[in-house]
Amino acid sequence: MKKFQLSIVALLLSVSSMSFAQEVTIVEEESEPSKLTFSGSVDAYFRTNFNGPNKGENIQAPASSFANLPGFSLGMANIIATYQGEKVGAVADLVFGPRGEDAVFGSPMYAGGMAGSSQIVNQLYVYWNVNDVVTLTMGNFNTFLGYEVISPTANFNYSTSYMFSYGPFSHTGLKADFALSDKWSLAAAVMNPTDMTEFNLLGTYTLGAQLGYSADAGSAYLNFVYGDQDGKLDTDSQSLVSGQSSMGSLFQVDLTAGIDLSETIYLGLNTTYNTTSAGEIYNGSSIDDLDGDGAGFFGVAGYLQAKTSDMFSIGLRGEYFSVFNGGLDGVVGLDRPAVDGGEGSVFATTLSGNVRINKNLTLIPELRLDSMSEDFFKDNDLNDSKSLASFMLAAVFAF
């Protein structure tokens, strides 16, 4: 695995240095003036349940990320500084507030587990446009997997899907983007374990890749991630104590696509499959492979959106999300893995409107219904329930 990772790093560097050596020059003075720009967003929302408690210790919310706080609640403030030159540039993307803190949950390590300066960093990277074909990026960048993103300004629905919530949020590493043609693109990356954004505590690396196709009518992206996520899969390190087991390597494949069916109707698709092999166990004298199937999750979501006027659009997201072999804890009714076998599923339907007050402010009224295969929620009488219906009104300001 280590040799394979080193070969990938060497490949990224050699492609940019050998294949395009004649085109690369060290730029001391930009032929076009560089520019520093600022952008970002501010969002807040109101949320209430129809068939579940809205106060006290039994407050109910969907088991997906963000937008789960009761009453009038804060989203986040997002401030992005971008330096863009002809050949080189940098991005510093900072987030403040509950949504931002949830998005960068893997970034308090440098402060000894406490909230530190890194806990406001959503993205922090530099890039080099080697030529018209190759761009190299190094630092912390949001994931290339999935249909949805962290910033609410780029999502039609305000609440997020299960696939987005339990897939990766961000990566830190080296990424090479290749423009193969006007329509085809390729990316390859070597990164820290998923969401380990400040530094690499585990000493293992994750590989990523993306094949993309983009045309006027729509686009499709096929994404891959593979690697050891807990740092215990190296048998030479003897990092396990007797009786302790390690996770196997994680593999995730993800497809995102979208097409304009007409000038006013858009159809999007996201499907993902994530699995982690059984791993190993240390028996006191040797490390043995564990038997059994991998654990993980699978999901598919469709996004149908219609623009009725310049001011108003309406969209429906339908998602099926399934966990197998205890792939996730505390989601889709898996509070009893020994009883349920570590399996469960949810079907979530979200109907959202986008009311554009002007180019900066968008109001998003939203109805959502989550239906679990197991008892996961509480109803108004605090009885176990498989479903939760909720309403949300969000205000999203972009600048």
C-alpha positions as MATLAB code, in Angstrom:
seq = 'MKKFQLSIVALLLSVSSMSFAQEVTIVEEESEPSKLTFSGSVDAYFRTNFNGPNKGENIQAPASSFANLPGFSLGMANIIATYQGEKVGAVADLVFGPRGEDAVFGSPMYAGGMAGSSQIVNQLYVYWNVNDVVTLTMGNFNTFLGYEVISPTANFNYSTSYMFSYGPFSHTGLKADFALSDKWSLAAAVMNPTDMTEFNLLGTYTLGAQLGYSADAGSAYLNFVYGDQDGKLDTDSQSLVSGQSSMGSLFQVDLTAGIDLSETIYLGLNTTYNTTSAGEIYNGSSIDDLDGDGAGFFGVAGYLQAKTSDMFSIGLRGEYFSVFNGGLDGVVGLDRPAVDGGEGSVFATTLSGNVRINKNLTLIPELRLDSMSEDFFKDNDLNDSKSLASFMLAAVFAF';
ca = [
       0.000    0.000    0.000;
       2.809    2.413    0.912;
       4.666    1.664   -2.320;
       1.457    2.225   -4.267;
       0.878    5.573   -2.529;
       4.437    6.716   -3.226;
       4.059    5.731   -6.869;
       0.915    7.839   -7.145;
       2.760   10.858   -5.710;
       5.588   10.295   -8.150;
       3.110   10.010  -11.007;
       1.448   13.322  -10.148;
       4.782   15.088  -10.042;
       6.221   13.424  -13.128;
       3.194   14.139  -15.298;
       3.379   17.835  -14.524;
       7.179   18.011  -14.898;
       7.914   15.635  -17.812;
       4.900   15.693  -20.119;
       4.557   19.460  -20.028;
       8.117   20.572  -19.289;
       8.467   22.654  -22.441;
       5.404   24.717  -21.559;
       6.251   25.471  -17.920;
       8.040   28.668  -16.970;
       8.628   30.242  -13.573;
       6.598   33.422  -13.664;
       8.181   36.364  -11.903;
       5.784   38.962  -13.254;
       2.203   38.186  -14.232;
       1.239   39.295  -17.722;
      -2.224   40.081  -16.341;
      -2.811   41.854  -13.041;
      -3.625   39.572  -10.114;
      -6.688   40.275   -8.054;
      -7.864   39.612   -4.524;
     -11.615   39.120   -4.105;
     -13.910   38.461   -1.173;
     -17.160   36.516   -1.237;
     -19.274   34.485    1.131;
     -22.678   33.997    2.687;
     -24.797   34.332    5.808;
     -27.756   32.081    6.617;
     -30.311   31.545    9.368;
     -33.457   29.431    9.626;
     -36.575   28.461   11.551;
     -37.347   24.765   12.078;
     -40.267   22.886   13.704;
     -41.597   19.309   13.830;
     -45.205   18.387   13.111;
     -45.235   14.964   14.791;
     -42.337   15.131   17.237;
     -41.187   17.146   20.274;
     -39.665   20.585   19.693;
     -38.325   21.196   23.180;
     -36.545   19.487   26.035;
     -34.216   16.507   25.927;
     -36.406   14.673   23.399;
     -36.056   17.224   20.587;
     -36.356   15.390   17.278;
     -34.504   16.061   14.020;
     -33.544   14.185   10.847;
     -30.392   12.102   11.197;
     -28.609   14.075    8.484;
     -26.157   16.949    8.910;
     -26.934   20.627    9.437;
     -30.272   22.443    9.875;
     -31.311   20.286   12.839;
     -31.635   22.929   15.566;
     -35.107   23.863   16.902;
     -36.892   27.196   16.573;
     -35.068   30.197   15.160;
     -31.519   29.014   14.627;
     -28.206   30.069   13.152;
     -26.566   28.551   10.109;
     -23.142   30.018    9.462;
     -21.185   32.991    8.245;
     -18.852   32.088    5.374;
     -16.026   34.405    4.304;
     -13.889   33.440    1.308;
     -10.736   35.305    0.273;
      -9.485   34.364   -3.207;
      -6.211   35.473   -4.769;
      -6.305   34.766   -8.491;
      -3.307   35.221  -10.728;
      -2.602   34.045  -14.248;
      -0.641   31.022  -13.082;
      -0.981   30.761   -9.318;
      -3.548   31.499   -6.652;
      -4.822   30.713   -3.180;
      -8.136   30.338   -1.339;
      -8.843   30.922    2.352;
     -12.414   29.853    3.198;
     -13.480   30.529    6.797;
     -16.726   29.473    8.508;
     -18.347   30.588   11.756;
     -21.476   29.293   13.455;
     -23.159   25.896   14.033;
     -23.242   24.775   10.381;
     -19.603   25.716    9.901;
     -18.520   23.998   13.102;
     -20.302   20.785   12.083;
     -18.632   20.936    8.666;
     -15.083   21.063   10.059;
     -15.550   18.589   12.908;
     -12.234   16.904   12.035;
     -10.172   20.056   12.624;
      -9.692   20.580   16.374;
      -6.677   18.254   16.711;
      -3.991   20.923   16.776;
      -5.617   22.475   19.855;
      -5.442   19.190   21.754;
      -9.043   18.289   21.034;
     -10.310   21.750   21.991;
     -11.693   24.319   19.592;
      -8.748   26.131   18.038;
      -7.979   28.402   15.122;
      -8.241   25.541   12.636;
     -11.873   24.997   13.601;
     -12.926   27.913   11.396;
     -11.039   26.698    8.310;
     -13.356   25.194    5.719;
     -10.820   25.331    2.890;
      -7.213   26.519    2.745;
      -5.240   25.723   -0.398;
      -2.883   27.025   -3.048;
      -2.969   26.125   -6.721;
      -0.716   26.327   -9.750;
      -2.006   26.371  -13.318;
       0.947   24.544  -14.823;
      -0.502   25.095  -18.294;
      -3.845   24.897  -20.078;
      -4.101   21.173  -19.259;
      -2.767   20.650  -15.734;
      -3.642   22.340  -12.427;
      -2.026   21.288   -9.148;
      -3.759   22.008   -5.822;
      -2.271   21.508   -2.363;
      -3.947   22.047    0.985;
      -7.416   21.546    2.429;
     -10.287   21.453   -0.093;
     -13.931   20.357    0.045;
     -14.675   16.878   -1.248;
     -15.219   16.179   -4.919;
     -17.727   13.420   -4.055;
     -21.469   13.952   -3.979;
     -24.158   16.226   -5.363;
     -24.463   18.624   -2.420;
     -21.924   20.922   -0.756;
     -21.366   22.590    2.618;
     -22.362   26.121    1.604;
     -26.165   26.568    1.433;
     -25.771   28.999   -1.469;
     -24.924   26.137   -3.856;
     -27.685   23.724   -2.743;
     -31.311   23.953   -3.867;
     -32.564   22.221   -0.700;
     -31.535   23.789    2.609;
     -31.409   20.559    4.629;
     -28.914   18.013    3.350;
     -29.143   14.417    2.195;
     -27.964   11.352    4.114;
     -25.391   10.563    1.439;
     -23.832   13.994    1.818;
     -23.986   13.814    5.611;
     -22.117   10.493    5.895;
     -19.821   10.818    2.915;
     -16.598   12.874    3.247;
     -16.779   16.644    3.812;
     -13.184   17.698    3.125;
      -9.731   16.414    2.237;
      -6.178   17.617    2.782;
      -3.577   16.604    0.255;
      -2.216   17.066   -3.266;
      -4.610   16.983   -6.227;
      -3.895   17.135   -9.949;
      -6.652   18.162  -12.377;
      -6.301   17.351  -16.074;
      -8.414   18.949  -18.819;
      -8.446   16.056  -21.288;
     -10.650   17.909  -23.787;
     -13.378   20.529  -23.904;
     -15.773   18.015  -22.312;
     -13.684   15.431  -20.470;
     -11.652   15.927  -17.289;
      -9.630   13.744  -14.928;
      -8.416   14.300  -11.364;
      -6.121   12.261   -9.121;
      -5.247   12.940   -5.489;
      -3.185   11.700   -2.539;
      -4.754   12.794    0.760;
      -4.798   12.327    4.503;
      -7.490   10.017    5.915;
     -10.922   11.487    5.244;
     -11.800   14.679    7.180;
      -8.370   14.701    8.898;
      -7.775   18.211    7.676;
      -5.068   19.783    9.868;
      -2.319   17.175    9.604;
      -1.864   13.429    9.286;
      -1.943   11.851   12.738;
      -2.160    8.260   11.466;
       0.590    8.016    8.853;
      -1.643    6.434    6.198;
      -2.888    8.011    2.988;
      -6.067    7.913    0.952;
      -6.206    7.915   -2.851;
      -8.877    9.753   -4.804;
      -9.868   10.025   -8.446;
     -12.554   11.630  -10.583;
     -13.565   11.232  -14.219;
     -15.826   14.018  -15.447;
     -17.882   14.833  -18.535;
     -19.521   18.237  -18.999;
     -21.603   19.532  -21.913;
     -24.059   22.363  -22.421;
     -27.085   20.224  -21.492;
     -25.600   18.556  -18.414;
     -22.686   16.817  -16.729;
     -21.638   13.587  -14.995;
     -18.804   12.821  -12.568;
     -17.605    9.394  -11.423;
     -15.637    9.599   -8.159;
     -13.483    7.156   -6.190;
     -11.847    7.141   -2.741;
      -9.691    4.327   -1.321;
      -7.502    4.055    1.771;
      -6.875    3.039    5.379;
      -8.841    5.392    7.629;
      -7.739    4.373   11.135;
      -3.989    3.856   10.654;
      -3.989    0.322   12.108;
      -3.887   -1.707    8.929;
      -0.075   -1.798    8.726;
       0.962   -5.119   10.251;
       4.562   -3.962   10.636;
       3.579   -1.219   13.082;
       2.128   -3.648   15.669;
      -0.137   -0.769   16.694;
      -2.832   -3.115   17.994;
      -2.990   -4.464   21.520;
      -4.107   -8.033   22.152;
      -7.739   -8.512   21.218;
      -7.983   -5.147   19.431;
      -9.151   -5.046   15.828;
      -8.589   -2.549   13.055;
     -10.778   -1.306   10.271;
      -9.975   -2.474    6.790;
      -9.469   -0.163    3.861;
     -12.371    2.057    2.888;
     -13.580    2.086   -0.706;
     -16.219    4.490   -1.985;
     -17.554    5.014   -5.488;
     -19.892    7.902   -6.169;
     -21.751    9.110   -9.265;
     -23.163   12.620   -9.668;
     -25.052   13.692  -12.786;
     -27.470   16.337  -13.949;
     -29.265   17.340  -17.138;
     -31.471   20.200  -18.298;
     -34.650   18.556  -19.557;
     -35.846   21.934  -20.843;
     -35.173   25.621  -20.249;
     -37.118   25.443  -16.978;
     -36.787   21.818  -15.755;
     -33.657   20.183  -14.357;
     -33.046   16.592  -13.238;
     -30.153   15.584  -10.983;
     -28.890   12.216   -9.707;
     -26.519   11.109   -6.977;
     -25.705    7.551   -5.977;
     -22.935    6.285   -3.719;
     -21.587    3.007   -2.327;
     -19.223    2.968    0.665;
     -17.673   -0.163    2.179;
     -14.896   -0.912    4.650;
     -13.386   -4.398    4.690;
     -13.411   -6.488    7.870;
      -9.815   -5.577    8.768;
      -7.489   -7.385   11.182;
      -7.208   -8.462   14.835;
      -4.107   -8.846   17.015;
      -4.205  -12.104   19.015;
      -1.136  -11.386   21.144;
       1.477  -12.977   18.918;
       0.349  -12.264   15.374;
      -2.098  -10.188   13.381;
      -4.784  -12.159   11.598;
      -7.345  -11.150    8.985;
     -10.908  -10.921   10.238;
     -13.567  -12.933    8.472;
     -16.865  -11.468    7.387;
     -18.358   -9.037    4.941;
     -17.508   -5.376    4.822;
     -19.590   -2.702    6.524;
     -20.845    0.478    4.934;
     -23.761    2.224    3.294;
     -25.503    2.740   -0.029;
     -27.709    5.556   -1.257;
     -29.449    7.027   -4.287;
     -31.189   10.383   -4.645;
     -33.029   12.177   -7.417;
     -33.386   15.952   -7.697;
     -36.193   17.418   -9.818;
     -36.351   21.207  -10.066;
     -38.644   23.538  -12.015;
     -38.283   27.284  -12.538;
     -41.717   28.909  -12.688;
     -40.496   32.521  -12.913;
     -37.398   34.632  -12.395;
     -38.383   34.907   -8.746;
     -39.544   31.395   -7.846;
     -38.387   27.785   -8.342;
     -39.589   24.569   -6.749;
     -37.676   21.340   -6.253;
     -38.237   17.803   -4.957;
     -35.492   15.558   -3.549;
     -36.228   11.889   -2.971;
     -33.536    9.783   -1.300;
     -33.148    6.154   -0.277;
     -30.275    5.463    2.127;
     -29.309    2.056    3.533;
     -26.718    0.927    6.103;
     -25.376   -2.646    6.132;
     -23.327   -4.663    8.650;
     -23.212   -1.827   11.179;
     -21.612    0.595    8.737;
     -22.761    3.623   10.756;
     -23.581    4.067   14.428;
     -26.698    5.786   15.707;
     -28.445    6.305   12.365;
     -31.495    4.786   10.635;
     -32.599    2.957   13.750;
     -29.361    1.129   14.499;
     -29.391    1.693   18.243;
     -29.607   -2.109   18.663;
     -27.034   -3.589   16.250;
     -27.138   -6.980   17.974;
     -30.897   -7.156   17.375;
     -31.183   -5.444   14.014;
     -28.030   -6.987   12.571;
     -26.487   -3.570   11.998;
     -28.811   -2.877    9.076;
     -31.449   -0.257    8.429;
     -32.719    2.175    5.836;
     -34.485    5.489    5.433;
     -36.494    7.153    2.691;
     -36.470   10.945    2.898;
     -38.591   13.269    0.765;
     -37.865   16.996    0.735;
     -39.948   19.640   -1.066;
     -38.259   23.047   -1.254;
     -39.035   26.382   -2.789;
     -36.490   29.021   -3.764;
     -37.852   32.563   -3.532;
     -35.259   34.967   -4.928;
     -35.829   38.360   -3.356;
     -32.884   39.748   -5.352;
     -29.466   38.556   -6.533;
     -28.245   38.318   -2.930;
     -31.139   37.024   -0.797;
     -33.030   33.735   -1.233;
     -35.801   32.444    1.028;
     -36.203   28.635    1.191;
     -39.449   27.232    2.630;
     -39.103   23.450    3.014;
     -41.235   20.438    3.946;
     -39.429   17.195    4.808;
     -40.569   13.670    5.685;
     -38.081   11.049    6.965;
     -39.325    7.438    7.128;
     -37.046    4.908    8.836;
     -37.142    1.124    8.599;
     -36.763    0.948   12.403;
     -38.073    3.005   15.314;
     -35.721    5.971   15.424;
     -37.864    9.001   16.343;
     -40.300    9.917   19.124;
     -43.803   11.223   18.442;
     -45.514   14.003   20.412;
     -46.491   11.473   23.109;
     -42.859   10.254   23.325;
     -43.753    6.900   21.804;
     -41.316    5.247   19.401;
     -41.930    6.230   15.796;
     -40.431    5.462   12.402;
     -41.229    8.817   10.795;
     -40.718   12.527   11.328;
     -42.384   15.384    9.418;
     -40.858   18.838    9.721;
     -41.023   22.353    8.286;
     -38.225   24.823    7.740;
     -37.863   28.390    6.510;
     -34.316   29.494    5.685;
     -32.885   32.847    4.644;
     -29.646   32.620    2.658;
     -27.688   35.766    1.763;
     -24.782   35.551   -0.679;
     -22.259   38.272   -1.449;
];
